[in-house]
C-alpha cells in the first residue's frame, strides 16, 4: 500500500497535478481509439509490424 502526501501550495502539488493529467490523457487515448497493447498481438502480427521493407500481406 502506498500513501502519497502532497502539501498544498508547493511544487510537489504542481508535479502531482501534471502527473495526474498525463495519466488521464494516456488513459483517454488508449481506451478510446480501440488500439491494442503490443502484448496482445500474435507472433505473426508482430513479425508483420516490424518487418523491414520487402513483402507485405
Secondary structure, DSSP 4 states (H G I P E B T S, - for coil): -------TTSHHHHHHHHHHHHHHHHHHHHHHS----GGGS-HHHHHHHH--SS---
